[in-house]
Amino acid sequence: MSELSEAVVVRLLSKDHTRTEADVQSDIKELLLQPRFGLEDQHSPKLEVHTEDGRRIDILAGATVIEVKKDLTPVVRRAAEPQLSGYIENRITLTGGRYNGILTDGRIWALYELDPATGELAVRSELIVSTIDDTERLVAWLGSVLATDHGLTPTPSTIEDRLGVDSPAYAQDHAYLASLYDSLAGDGTVSLKRALWARLLRSALGTGFDNTQGRLFIDHTMLVIEATVIAHAIMGFTEQDMMADPAAMLAGDKFTEHDIHNAVEPGFFDWLLQHADGRKFIRQLIRRVAVFDWDKAEHDVLKHLYESVVNAATRKTLGEYYTPDWLAEAVIERTMGDDVLDKRVLDAACGSGTFLFHAVRRYLAAADAAGHSPIQAINGVQSHVFGLDIHPVSVALARTTYLMALGPRLAGPRDPITVPIYLGDAVQWASDASAAADTIKIPVDAQDLANTATAAEPTLIDIEQTLIFPLSSIDDPGTFDRLTTALTDLAQTVTDKKMKRPSAVSVLNQFSISPTSEDGKILTETFKLLCDLNAEGRNHIWSFFIRNQVRPLWFSLPGRKVDVLIGNPPWVSYRHMTGPMQAQFQSFCTRRNLWHGKSLSTQQDLVALFIVRACELYLKDGSKFGFVTPLAVLDRKPYQGFRAGNWGMYERGQITEWWDLENVRPQPFPVPAGSLFGVHRNYDAVPFGGKEPPHGSPDTKHVVSGRTASTWEDTAPALTRAIAPYSARTTTEKAASPYDALARNGATIFPRYMFFVTRTGGSGRLGHAAGKQPVVSRRSALENPPWKNRPDLHGSVEKQFLHPTLLGESIGPFRVLEVLETVLPVAGGKLLDQSEIDKSPGLAQWWKAANSDWDAHKTGQTRTSGMTLTERLDMMNGLTRQLGGAKHRILYSKSGNTLAAVRTDDPDHIVENALYFVPAKNESEAVYLTAVLNAPAVTVAVAQYQSRGLFGARHFDKYVWLLPIPRYDATNPDHEHIVKLGRRAEAVSAEVDIPENTGFQRARKLIRNALCDDGVSAELDAAVTAWLSGPSNA
């Protein structure tokens, strides 16, 4: 930060009353003339710019109108807003461009824009400068708004500052684009593009994707346009070139003219061109992206662009985890080795292109070392490094990343280029599609797995015909892609069934295919079907469908498989898949020995199946693979079949090396991760004489530790590797403790604000009826949308329906910390039906309001399945099985870093899902088991079975019963000793002073410290350690 900028900010913050508005204007102009804003030349900020109606704009900088006030009080601000609105409207009318405006007094900076749909002035962003330390924030904010500088190096931080979700540019552009979309809500073309985008994402991401998320469609549109601008900038097109015809830029016309194919295509995201202001928006986005010098990008920066726009919570829901560059480089080095020129490499879930970027760079370096000419190197990499992804935004980003990897070589002599990255379903869920050595056949009536089980939408295709593409004349996917695109484009000229079909002869001749040959005849019939489909209004559907079926099938044809598979497969959870996708997932997994029953289905995800299916379809026999995966793949039960390597009929996988990355800092993903490397074998039983090739997994792993840098070159020396044994969980494990059969999870009382309440005193002097209690929803900071945005429920409920309830946060070691209250339709030891609820007016009113909220706002499978609030409350009998139960129960935490347990002798306590409960025969047994579970040694021993999060082992569930904890025996002196220790621990816990408003984690720590100081913790450990000497094999 320059000293001059700081000096200006000091003056702007000055409270000197002698300073005038003109002084503030002058200081702001001086600030804007700093070199980093790029306003020294033709964009120079102008003061007192006259308008046609005789008014004067204080400062005009680029496409930004700045209105300066001495002191921007609320009154002054309200008066100035109409003035600013007029100035912005004047500039738009005069230039036809898009302008924004800033109101400021040097301390408050408010960004405005006219809404394109309503014409109303709207605030888009605001920054308050309080001290000189805010100078850098102000300069970054202004840089994002003005977008007038050039030559900025694209790094994660600069991209975040200029284009990220917290930047003023993002706030302004997202709101503008959302307004354009809202005004086009009735446009059939726009609606179709959004529907197809939504359906494609459901195929990729399951029910984790919610089509009601309009924000995500806007974000994806912005990202694809930005990626398109970057692609043009990489190719040397100037800002003016792109602005001349934004529609042509978005369609990639310049690339086609320059013989660069499959780099840019409009896809779903050119919908904004249907609006008169769509081109204005694109031009402004061109300005924002053009401030960077994209030739300076040294790695895949587009993943940072994506991560800076789509927030972390959304990415987690969608299972999107982008790989850091150092790890992608490491995996590529391990799988490709040094002899790369003869290896064809595929990333079948390429995301933004991180692995492809480094694979391309590695290939080009090897080509240079081998003395290949620039033309040979570029031609070679196109036929050796490929990508697939089903996510349309990922494909757009990855294609641009591929061009970035080619870099300055694109400017030299070259042949036509086809960027070999394709929108495609790598798993090939539509299993009826088939590939032979010389043809690809696609049945037109394929099921749409993207739909949920009860969705009213039709399948993508519903006529019984077949598209056939012969391949005997085609040797590379680029040619194949251009052929299918040319046929589809020509078919799109047929818009009515009565129109005469054009001839496909010109297209066939272009690809040296004789119309009278067998291939020519087949393609002619396929072209006729494409024309008929287009005449029915299915042109967009078929562009989408062909991409998703043909391109992946091409790679799976005999003779076209690859030598190396790399990447980071999608981490889509089974529970987030649509119903049809779950059924297909189970079917695919069962045939490949990857399915381990419904009991483990909620712990499964797409990772293992994706790797197996990719090897099966795309990888040659005896070739290598290397993938980044969740650490759970290494040793969790749901991956047992994957680790065994028997992947179905004549398909085998031999994992040769595991990397455990849990000790790497910073951790590369929100959950612990690892990498695996291996060899795929597709064998014929006859030559092997019935003997299977090697398969399975090693019994050791590489534990990688240390701090990472951005590149592998800098990271590798800083990491240490230790060879360690590991024991994987299996589906044949059995509980070693008899308490396993008794432990039950609590009720899923959700959404919490509908049930958890706080007592109130009623309204004014009205009081309340006898037997009733006024209550209001008890809210929590942990609530998620849409429920966190719903208003409180209020009511006066009959007291017998207020039930004492315990959450996970309600308990500490040996002590109940807090008992909460819930409104539940429970009485007489049973869950009431609606007719019984109606007999109690207070409960009935509350229950009606809760049900109304539930039905209106439930999402995902709860909506598609029609699940009622009662069904949600008693899911898996979690509530009803507690009613009328044992007096003595042991409660323990479902998750956390350290196990906490307490006993209760109140049978009316309702136990929530964050706790497990175990009934006891008597008080002594309850004390015994509570003491055992609170012993620190038990937490240590159970860790080997737990799934792991960023902060270590996290879920206890019923894993504790894999430990050989014996049933209480009153005649056993060791057990009686534990009971005495337990009673002593209860007394110690009860005496701990826990200040009011202390969080439960802090309260638990205070109790554990007291137990340690007393010595009872150590004595408990000594009492139970004999049982925990090793994992049970029972």
N, C-alpha and C positions, 0 to 999 in steps of 0.2 A: 504494500500500500504506500503510495507516494505521500511525502510530507505535505505537499500542496493540497491534496485531497483532504487530509486531516485538518489542515488549517482552515479550509473552506467550511468543513463541518463544525469546527469550533465557532466560527462566526454565525453559522445558521442556528446553532444552539444558544447563541448569546441572548441574554434577557435585557440587553441595552435598549431602553425605550426610545432612544434617539434614532435607532435604525429604522429606515423606511422600507416600504414595499419595493421600491426601486433597488435598494441595497440587496434585498433578498434575491430579486431577479438577477442582478449582476453576479452574485455569488453562485447561483445555480448555473448560470451560463459558464462561469469559470470552471465549475466542477465538470460540466458536460464537455468541456474542451480538453479534458485529460486524454492522452493518446489511446487509452484502452477502450474509449467509446467510439473511436473512429470517426469523429464528427469534425475533424479539422478542415476537411475540404468541402466538397459540394453539399454535404449534409449539415454544414456548420449551423449551430443553433441560431435562429434569428429572433431578435427582440422586437416587440411592438409591430407585429405583422398585421397590415390593414386587411379587413374583409370588405366585400362589395357593399355591405350595408353600413359602412362607416365605423364599425367597431374595430378593436385592436386585440389580437392574440398576444398574450404576454411573451411566450416563448414557443417557437415551432422547431422541433428537433426530429428530423426524419418524418415518420408517420405518427408522431405524438404531439398533441397540443398540451401545453403546460400553462395552467392558470395559477398565478402566484398571489398569495394573500400574506399580509403581515402576521396575522394571528388567526389560524383556522379554527375558530370556535364553532360549536354546533350551529349557532345562528348564522354566522358568516358562511359556513359550509352550505347550509340549505339555500341561502340566497345565491351562492356562486354556481350551484349545480345547473340551473337552467341556462346560465351564461355559457358554461362549458359545453353543455349539450348543443347549443346553437353553433359554437365554434366547430365542434366535431362534424356536425351535419353540413356546415358550410364547406369544410375540406373534402368531405365525401362527395358532395354535389360537384365541387369544382374539379376534382381529379378522377372521380370514379373508383378510387381506391378505398382501402379499409384503414380507418384512423381510430386511435384511442386517445384518452385524455387523462391528465394528472392534475389533481388539486393539491397544492402543498403550501406550507409556510416554512419549509425547510426541516420541520420536525415531524409533522404528519405528512405522509405521502399516500394519496388515495388514487388508485387506478380505476378508470371508468371506460365503458364502451356503450355504444347504442346497440340494443338488442336487435338483431336483424329481422326478427319476426314482428316485434311490437313497436320498434323505434324508440322505446323508452331508455333513458339513461340508467345504467346499472353499475354498481360497484363490483369490480372483479378481484381486487387485491388491495391490501393496505399494509403499510409498514410505518412503525413509529421509531424514530431515532431519538434515543434518550441521552447517550453519552458518546464520547469520541470512539469508544470501543465498537460502536455500531457502524463505523465508517465502511468497513469491508462489506457488511450486509447491505448497506445502501447502494454501494457501487455494483454489487452483484444483482440487486433488485433492478436497478436502472438498466444494467446491461441486458437483462432478460427482457425488459419492457421495450427498450429501444431497438435492439437487434441491428445496430448500425456498424459494429466493428467487424473485422475480418482477420483470418489467420490464426484463430484460436485453436490450440491443440485439443483434440477430443480425448478427454480422460473421464473416468467415472465421476470425478468431482465437478468438472466443468459442465458435463452433460446434465448432472443433477441440478446445478445452479441455474442453467439456462432453460432447460426443457422439462425438468422433473416436476413431480406432482406438487411440490411445495413452492414452485416458482410462480411469479405473477403471470408469466407467459402461458403456462399451463392453465391456470385459473381462467384467464381471459379466453384462450382458444377452446377449452373444453366447453365453457358456457356458450360461446358463439356457435360451435358445431352442434351442441345439443339443441339450441334454438332452431337451427336449420333443420335438424331431424324432426323436431316437433311440428314444424310447419309443413313437413312432407309426409306426415303420418298417414294421410289418405292415399298416397301415391302407390300404385300397385307394384311398380318395379322396385321401389325402395323397400316395400314390405317383403317382397320375394327375396331380395338379397339378404335382408336381415334374417328371414326365416331359414334360408340355406346356411348362412353363417352359424346360426344357433344350432341347427341340426348337425352340422359338421363338428362343432365343439362338443356336443353331447356324445358323439361317437368317440371323440378323443378323450373326453374328460368325465363322462358319466353324469350322474345327477349333481356332481359337484359344480357343474355349470348350470346357471339359472338364467333362462332367457328373459326373465323380468329385469335383469341387471342392465338397464339401458346405458348406464355409465360405462360398462365394459365394451359395448359396441362402439361407443364414441371414442374410448381410449384406443381400441384396435384400429379404428379408422385413422386416427392421428398417427399412430405408429407406422402404419403401412405407407401413408403419404410421406412421413419423414424418411422412412427407409428408401422410398422411391427417389426423393430429392438427393439423398446421400449417394445412391447408385449413380445418378446423373453427374453429381459433383466429382465422383471418383473417375468418371470417364472424361472429365475435362469440360463438361458443359457449364457455362457461366450462369450466374443468377439471372441475367437478362435473357439468356437462351430459354431458361425454364419458364420465366414469367411471360414470355411471348405467347405461349399457348399451354396453359396449365392442363387442359384436358388431354392434349397430345402427350405431355410429359407423363401424366398418370397412366396413359395407355402404353407407354414405352415405345412410341413411334420412332424416336431418335435412335433407339437401340436397334430396332429392326432395320432402319435405313443403313446403319453401320454394321450390319451382319452380326449383331450380338443378340442371341435368342434366349428365351426363357429366363431373362433377367428381371423384366418388369412386365406385369400384366395387370389390368384393372381389377379383376376378381370381384369381390363383394363390396369393395370400398370406394368405388367411384360414384356412389349414390348421391353425394352432395352436388354433383354436376346437374342434377335435376332442378336445383334451386338457382335463381339468378345471382345470388351472392356466393355461390360455391367457389367460383374462380377467385373471388376476392380472398376467401379464406385460404385457398391453396397458395396464392401469391404471398400472403403474410407468413405462412409456414415455410415457404421457400426462403424468405428473408431470415427467419430465425435459424434455420439449419445451415444457411450459407455463411454464417459467421465463423464456422469451423473450417479448418484445413484438413479435410478427411484423408489426404495423402499421408498425414502424420500419424494415423492410427497404427499402433504397433501390435494390437491384438483384437479379439472380438469385443469391440466396445458396444455393439448393438444390444448385447444382453443387459448392459448397464442402462441403455436407453429404455429397454422394456421394463426393467426393474424400477427405474426412476418414475415411470408413469403408472404401472399397475401395482397397487400397494401389496405389501407382504401378506396381509390376511387373505386377499383374493388369490394370490399365487399359491398359498398353502392349500386353500380350498380346492383349487384346480390341479393340485399335484405338480406344480411347475417349480422345479428346482434347477437353476442354471449352474453349470460347472465352472469353477474358477479356472483361469487359464493355466496355472501351474499344474493342476491335476490333469487337465486334458492333455497337456504336453507330455506328462509323465506316462499316461496310459498309451499314448501314441508311440512314444519311444519304446515302451515295453512290447507292444504288439507288432509294430511295423519294422522295428530294428533299423539297420543301416542299409540293407538291400531292399530298397523301396520301389525301384523303377519298374519291376515286373509284377508288383502286387496291386491288385484292384481292391480298393477300400470303400466300405459303405458304413455310414452312420444312418441307421434306419429310424432314429428318433432325433433328428439333428438339431431341433430347437433353433436357437439364433445362429448356430453355425460354429460354435467354439471349437469342437473337435475338427471340423472340416477346415477351419482357418489354419490350424497347425498342421494338419495332414497335407494341405496344399503347399504350405511353406516348406515342409520337410521334403516333399516330392521335388519342388522347384530347386531347392538347394542341392539335392542329389543329381538332378538333371544338369545343373551348372557344373558340378564337380565332374560329371561324366563327359563334359564337352558338348552337350546338346545345344543346338541353336535356339534362340528365343522362340522361334515358331515351333520347333520340335517340343520344347518344354511346355508351351501353352497347350498344344494339341495333346501332348501326353497326359497332362494332369486332368484334362476333361474326360479322358477315357480311363482314368485310374482312381479318381476320388469323387464319390457320389453321396448324395443325401436324400433322405425321405422324411416327411413329417406330415401328420394329418391336421396339424394346426395351421390355418391359413396365414396368421401373422408370423409364426415361426418361419414358414417358408419364405415369405417376403424378406424378413430380416436375414435369413441364412443366404439367400441369393446375393444380397448386397454384401454380406460378409465374405462370400466367395470372391466377389470382385475386388474387395479390399485386400484379400490375400494375394491376388494376382498383381495388384498395385501398379507401379509405373510400366510394367511390361505391356499393359494394354495399349499404351500409346505408340509402341513400336510396330514393326511389320508383323502381321499375323494373318491367319486364315479366319474364316467365320468361326464364331464362338457360340457354343450352347452351354449355358450354366447348368450343370447336371444335378440340379436339386429339384425334387418333384413333390407336389402335393399328393400324398397317397396314404392309404391305409396299410401300414406295414404288416399288421397282424392278419390282414385279409379275413376279416370277420365273415364276409359274404362267401362262405366256403363252397357255394355251388359254382362260383367262378372257377374256371379250370384253364390250365396251360399245358400245352403239349410242345413237342420240339419245334413245330412249324406254325402253330396258330395260338391265338388267345380268343377264348369264347366267353362272352359276358351275357348271362341271362338278364333280360330287362326287368323281370319281376322280382328282383332281389329284395329281401326283407330289410327294412330300415331299423337297424338295432339302436339307432339314436332315439327312437320314440320310447317313451315310458309305457308300461303295460296298459295303462288306461287312457293314453293320450288320444285325443280325437283327430289328430293330424293324420292324413293318409301317408302310406309309405311313399318313398321317393318315386318308385316305379310300380305301375300296376297293370302292365300289358305283357302278354306272354310271347315275346320275341327275343331273338338273340343277336347281339353284335359280334361279328367275327373279324378279327384282324390277322391276316397271314403275315408271317415273319421271315419267310425264306429269303426275301430280297433285302432285308434290313439287318444291319450288323451292329448298330449302336443306338442307345436310347435317345440321343439327340435327334437323329433322323426320324426315329419312330415317333417322337413327340411332335416334330414339325409336320409329319404326315397326318397324324390324328387331329392336330390343330387346324391344318389347312382344310381337311374334310369338314370339320365342325364349323369353321368360319364360313365356308361356302354354303353349308346346309342352313346357316342362319339367315340366308337371303330368302328362304322360303317361309313366308309368314302366313300363308293361307292354303288350306287343303286343295283349293281349286287351281292354285298356281302350278304351272308346269315346272317340273324339277330341272335344275340346270345339269349340265353334263359334268361328270367328274374326270373326264379325259385329260383336261389341262393339268389338274392336280397330279394325276397318275404319271403323266409324262414328265412333270417336274421332278418326280422321284424315280425316273427311269423304270417305271412299271408299265408294261404293255397292257392296254385295256383288254386285249384278247387273251392274255395269259390267265392261268388259273387264279393267281393272286389278284390280277386285275378284275376278274369277274366277281370274286368274293368281295373285294373292296367296293365295287360298284353297288352290290346289293346292300352292303353295310351303309353306304352313303345314302341310298334311297330311304332306308329306315331312319337315318339321322334327319333327313329332310321332312319325313312324316312327323317325327317327334317335334321338330321345330315348328311345324305348322300347327301343332296342338298347343303351342306356347311353352314348350319344355326346353327351349334352347339353353337357358341358364342351368337347368337341372342336368342337361347332358354334358355340358362343359365340366360341371362338378363331378358327375358320375364317372366319366371317362378318366379324369385325373385319378380318382380314387381307386379305380379298378385296374386300368391298363398299365400304368407305370410300375407299380410294385410287381405285378405279374411278369412284366418283362424281365426284371432282375431274377425272378425265380425260375426262368426257363433253363433247361439243360444247356450247358455250354456258356451261360451268361452269369453264373454265380461268381461271387467275389472271393478273394483270398484272405481278407481281414474284415472283421466286424468290430466296430468301436462305438462308444457312446454312453449316454446316460438314459436308460429306458424310462418311460413314464411311470411315476409312482402313484397311479390311480388306485385307490382303495376299492375293494369289492363292495363295500357298503355304499359307495358313491356311484356305482354303476346302475344303469337303468335295468328294469326287470328282464327284458329280452337279452341284454348284454350279460347279465348275471347267468342266465341259463346257458348262453353260448360259452361263456367263460368256464362254467363248470364242465360242460361237454368237452371243450378243448383240453382242459386240465386233466380230466379223467383219462382221456386217450393217451396222455403223455406222462401219467403217473405223478401228477402234480397236485391232485385234489385229495384232501385228507379229511373230508367230511364237513358237514354243516357246522359242527362245534367250533371249527377253526376258521370258518369262512370269513368272519368279521375281521380276522387278523391277516387275511390274504390281500394281495394287491396284484397289479398287472406285471410287476417286474419280472418274476421268474418265467411266466408264460411268454412274455415278450421276448426274452432272451432265447428261450428254447425255440419259439416259432421263427424268430429271425435266423437262427442257425439252420433250422430245418429248411427254410425257404431260400435263403440267399447265400449261405456259406458252403464252399466246396468241402468235400470230404478231406479230413486231415488238416484243415486250416484253422487259424487262430482267432480268438475273440478276446476282447478286453472291455469291461464295463465298470462304470461307477454305480453302486447300489446302496440301498439302506444297509446298515450294519447287521440288521436282523437276518439278512440272507445268509450270513455266516453261520448262525447257530440257532435260529428260532425254529419252532416246530413246523410252521406252515411251509417252510422251504426244504423239508427233509427229502422229498422226492427230487427236487432240483439238485440238491447236493449229491444224491445217490448216482445221478448221471444216466439212469435208464429212462430215456425220454420218449419212449414209445417204440413202435415197430421199426427196428433197424436204425434207430436214432440214439446215439450215445454222446454224452458230454464228459470230458475229463477236465476238471478244474485243477490246474497245476499250481496256482499260487493265490493266496488270500492276502489282502492288505487291510489291516485294521487301522482306521484313521481317527479313532476316537480321541487320541492324545495330541492330535495336530491342533495348533492354535494360530489364527482363529479357526474354529470348526467351519468346514466349507458349506454346510447345510444346516437347516433348523433342526434336523434330527441326526444322530450319529450315522456316519457313513463308512463305507469301505470300497475296495475295488477287487475285482476278481479277474483272473486270466485263465485261459484254457484252450482246449482243442476240441473241435467238433468232429464226430465221425458218423458218417452215413454208410452203413455196410450191408453187404449181401451175405446172407448166412451160408450160401453154398461155398464160395471160395474160402471162407473162414472155417469150413468144416464144422460149423455149429459153435465155434469158439467166438465169444464176444471180444471186441477190441477193448483196450483199457478204458475205464470210465470211473467216475466217482470223484472224491475230494481228498486233498491231503489232510493229515492229522495235525498239521502245524500252521501257524499264520505268521505274517510279518507285522509286528506291532510298530507302527510309524509314529514318531514323536518329534516335536519341535515347532518352531514358528515358520510360517510361510511368507513368501514374497509374491509379487505379481507373476513372475516368470519361473519356469522350471529350472532354468540356468542358475538363478539366484536362490531358489528354494532347495534344490537337491543337496548342496553342501551343508545346509542348516538342519537337515533332518537326520535322525538316527533310526536304525531298524534293528529290532530284536526278534529273533525267532522264538516263538512261544507255542506250547501245545494249546489246543482248545478242545472243549467237549461240546458237541452240538446237542440241542434238545431234540427229542424224537417223539413220535406219536405213540410209541409203546410205553412211555413212562407212566407209572401208576403212583397214586398218592401213597405216601409212606405213613401217614397219620390217619387214624379213624375219624378225626374231626372233619376231614374233607367232605364226608357225606352229610355233615350237619350244617356246614357253613353256607350261608345264603347272602346274596347281595340285596341291598335295600331297594326301596321303591324309587322309580324315576319320577320325581315330583317336579314337573317341567311343563310350561315355563314357570319359573319360580314366582314371579310377581302375581300370578293368578292364585297362588296357594299360600305363600308365606305372607304373614300380616303382622302389623303392629297395632296394638290397642290405642284408641283415641278416646277423647272425652265427649264426643258428640259435637253438635253445632249449637253455639250460643247457649241460651237458657232452655233449649228444647228437651235436653236430657235424652233418655232412651228407655224403651219399654223393658219391664222386668224380664229377666231371662235372656236378654239380648246384649250384645256387646258391639259398639261401633269399632270398626277396624278399617285400615287402609293398607294397600300393598307395601310390603317391605322390599325396598329396592337394593340392588347390588351393583357395584362397579364392574362386575364380571359378566353382566348380561351382554348378549350379542344381538345385532339386528336380526329380524325386525322388532324383537320384543323390547329391546332397550329404548326404542323410540315410542312405545305405546304408553298412554297415560295410566296413572294409578287406577286401581279399582277401589271403590269406596262402598261401604255397606254397613248394615247392622245385622249381625248374624247370631242365631241362637247359640248360646255358650257351649252346648253339648257338641257342636261341630268344630270347636277350636281344640286342636289336638297338639299335645307337646311333641315336638319333632327335633331330631338330631341330624345335623349335617356333618360332613367330614371335619369342618372347622369347629364343631361343637365339642370335640374331645381332645384331651391331652393324655399323657401317660398317667394312668390310675386316677383320672379326674375328669368329670364332666365340666366343661368350661362355660357353656351357655345352652340353655334349652329354648328353642324358638317355637313359634306357634304357626300352625297351618289351618286353613279352612278346607276341610275334606268332607265329602258326602259319605261319612262313615258313622254308623251307630249300631249298637247292639252286636258288635263283633262282625259286621258285614258291610260291604260296599252297597250303597243304596242305588236303586234304579230311579228313573225319572219320576214315576208316580209317587214314590216314597219321598223324593226330594221336594216335590210340590206341596207336601203336607206342612212344610216348614218355610213360611214366606221369606224370612231373611236369607236362609240358605238358597232358596229357589231364585231369588233376585240376583244374588252373587253368582250362582252357577250359570244363570242365563247370560250374564255379562261376560263371564269367562269363556263360555262356549262360543259366544258371538265373536269375540276377539280371536279365539283359536281358529274358527272356521274361516275367518277373513284373512288371516295372516300366516297360517301354516305353510310350509314350503317343502320342496323336495318330495321324498316318497310319502311323507305323512299326508301331503296334499293328493298325490296321484292315487294313493291307496284308499283315500277317504277315511283315514283313521280319525276316530272321535277323541274328544278330550278324555273321556272315561277310559278308553282303550289305551291312550298314552299314559295315563296315570297308573294303570294297573298292568303295564307291559310286562309280560312273562310272569304274571301273578306277583309282582314285586311288592304290592301293597297288601293284597288279600291274604297272602300266606303268613303275614305278620300278625294278623288279627286273631285275638283269643289264644295267643301263643304262651310260651313259657314265661314264668316270672323272672327267672334269672337268665340273663343273656350277656355274652361277651361281645363287645363292639370293637372292631379294629379298622384302621384306615385303608381305603382301597388303593391309594397311591401316595407318593411322597418320597422324600429321601430317607426318612427313618420311620419305622413302624410305630404306631401309637395305638394303645388298647386301653379300654376301660370296661367296667361291668355296670349293668343297671339291673335293679330289681323292680322297676316299674313296667308292668306289661303294657301300659298305655303309651309308652314311648314309640313313636313312629320313626323308623330308621330310613334315612334317605340313601340314594344310590351311591354316594361317596363313601359309604361305610358298608362293611360286612357284619353280619351278626351270627353268633353261634349259641344255641340254647344250652343251658347247663342243668344238671339234675338238682343241684343244690348250691348254696352259697359258697361252700368250700371249693367245689369244682370251678365255679366262676372266678374265684380269687386265684386259684392255681393257673388257669389258662391265661388270665390277664397278666399275671406275673411272667409267665413263659414268653408271651408275645412281646412284652416290653423289655425283655433282656436284650441288650445291644448285640449280643452274639447271634441272635436270631435274624436281625436285620442284615448282618454281615453274611450269614450263611445263605439267606434266600436270594441274595443279589445275583448269584450265578444263574438263576432261572428267570430273572426279570428282563423285560424289554428295557431299552435304555433311551434316555433323552439327552438333551444338551447338558443337563446337570447330573447325569449319572442314572443309576437304576431308578425306575419311576413307578411301576405298577406292582402291587403286592397280590391283589386278587386272591386266587386260591393257591398261588405258588407256595405260600407258607406251609401248606399241608404236604408238599413234596418232601419236607423235612420230617424225620421220624419222631414227631412229638407224640408221646404215648397218651392214652386215655387216662384220666385221673383215677387213681386207686387209693382210697382212704387208708388202706392197710400198708401202703408203701411208705417207709420213713423218708425216702428222698422226696416224694411228692408232698408229704406233710411239711417238710422243711421249706419247700417252695411256697406253700400256703402261708407259712409264718413270715417268710420274706415279703410275700405279696401284701399282707396286712400291714407290715411295717412300712412298705413303700407307699401304700395308700395314705397312711398317717403323715408321712413326710410330704407327699404331694398336696394334701389338704392344707398344710401349714404355709405353703408358699404364697407370699403376697404378690398378687397379680394386679397391677394398677388398672384403673378403669380405662377402657378404650385401647387396651393392649391387643395387638393382632394375635391370632392363634399361633402363628409360627413362633413369635417371641414368647408367648405364654408357655408353649411346649419346651422351649429352650430353657426358660427359668426353672421349670419343673425338673428337667433332666439334669441341670447343673446341681440342683438340690439333692437329687438322688445319688449323683456321683459323690458329692461332698459327704453325704451320709455314709457312703460305702456300700449301700444296698445294691447298687447297679453291678458292682464288681462281684458281689456274692451271688446275685442271680446268674451272671455269666458263668461263674464257676459251677453252679448247680445244673445248668443246661448244656454245658459244653460237651459233656460225654456223649450226648445224643447227636451232636452236630459235627462229629469228627470228619465226616465226608458225606457227599451226596448219596442218597439212598438209591439202590438198584432194585428196590422192591417193585 
